[in-house]
Amino acid sequence: MTLNRGRVRWQCRRALLELDLVFARFLERHFDRLTDDQLAALDDLLVVEDHDLWAMVNGSQPVAKDSWKEMVELLRER
């Protein structure tokens, strides 16, 4: 199954301002170069509730799944 990049990009819009800013930078820097596997990992990660996702991105909570670690690292890039 091929994921719809436009749908995944839209799901990167978050209600939590901090995450929205992180995702804006991520989309600009990385999104267009993601492989299908990376896109699938991102799609899976995007189902996480904002506060839990923010905790993983800011390092106050461990990344819950190994398949998300690469995406979280890209989101953490400054």
C-alpha positions as CSV (number, residue, x, y, z in Angstrom):
1,M,0.0,0.0,0.0
2,T,1.3,3.4,-1.0
3,L,0.7,6.2,1.5
4,N,-0.7,9.5,0.3
5,R,2.1,12.0,1.0
6,G,-0.4,14.9,1.0
7,R,-2.5,13.2,3.8
8,V,0.6,12.5,5.9
9,R,1.8,16.1,5.4
10,W,-1.6,17.4,6.5
11,Q,-1.5,15.2,9.6
12,C,1.8,16.9,10.6
13,R,-0.3,19.9,11.5
14,R,-0.7,19.7,15.3
15,A,-2.8,21.5,17.9
16,L,0.2,21.9,20.2
17,L,2.2,25.0,19.1
18,E,5.6,23.5,20.0
19,L,4.9,20.5,17.9
20,D,3.5,22.5,15.0
21,L,6.8,24.5,14.9
22,V,8.9,21.4,15.1
23,F,6.9,19.8,12.3
24,A,7.1,22.9,10.1
25,R,10.9,22.7,10.3
26,F,10.8,19.0,9.7
27,L,8.5,19.3,6.6
28,E,10.8,21.9,5.1
29,R,14.0,20.0,5.7
30,H,13.1,16.3,5.4
31,F,9.6,15.5,4.2
32,D,10.2,15.4,0.4
33,R,13.2,13.1,0.9
34,L,11.6,10.5,3.1
35,T,11.6,6.9,1.8
36,D,8.4,4.9,1.7
37,D,9.5,3.1,4.9
38,Q,10.2,6.4,6.7
39,L,6.9,7.8,5.5
40,A,5.1,4.7,7.0
41,A,6.9,5.2,10.3
42,L,5.9,8.8,10.3
43,D,2.3,7.9,9.5
44,D,2.3,5.5,12.4
45,L,3.9,8.0,14.8
46,L,1.3,10.7,13.9
47,V,-1.5,8.7,15.7
48,V,0.2,9.5,19.0
49,E,-1.6,12.2,21.1
50,D,0.2,15.6,21.0
51,H,1.4,15.7,24.6
52,D,2.9,12.2,24.4
53,L,4.5,13.0,21.1
54,W,5.9,16.2,22.4
55,A,7.3,14.3,25.4
56,M,9.1,11.9,23.1
57,V,10.4,14.7,20.9
58,N,11.7,16.8,23.9
59,G,13.2,13.7,25.5
60,S,11.2,13.7,28.7
61,Q,9.7,10.3,27.7
62,P,11.4,7.5,25.8
63,V,10.4,6.8,22.2
64,A,7.7,4.2,22.5
65,K,8.5,2.1,19.4
66,D,11.8,1.4,17.8
67,S,10.3,2.1,14.4
68,W,9.7,5.7,15.5
69,K,13.2,6.5,16.7
70,E,14.5,7.7,13.3
71,M,11.6,10.1,12.8
72,V,11.9,11.4,16.4
73,E,15.6,12.1,15.8
74,L,14.7,14.0,12.6
75,L,12.1,16.0,14.5
76,R,14.7,16.8,17.2
77,E,17.2,18.3,14.8
78,R,17.8,22.0,15.3
